[in-house]
Amino acid sequence: MKGLFTFIQICSIIHLKHDAMSQIILNGIALADLLAEFRAIVKDEVESLSTNPPAKTGQKFLNAHEAADYLGLSVQTIYQRITAIPHLKRFGRLYFEQDKLEAFLRDAKV
């Protein structure tokens, strides 16, 4: 039964009749077969999303104030410990990559 219809074919099989009582009219397809195929398509899509999560849209950069909030430190402490904290400096401003700050926290020795 799997792969009997594509999603587009299922959509073309179902026609909505717009009257006082909207009805779904099936063109010679058993409702149980249609629903089973629809469930299989949805299940495949959900599994695909869970095994292949969408790619990140971009790296999150934080300024010194946001990095201080994220790390739970004061801005002054950020500037005092700047040599230990991974950062970028462009045009006289500090930028912190959120992923690198997370790695910095994970790598801290206790």
Secondary structure, DSSP 8 states (H G I E B T S, - for coil): -TTSS-HHHHHHH-EEE-SSS-EEE-SS--HHHHHHHHHHHHHHHHHHHHHS----S---EE-HHHHHHHHT--HHHHHHTTTTS--EEETTEEEEEHHHHHHHHHT---
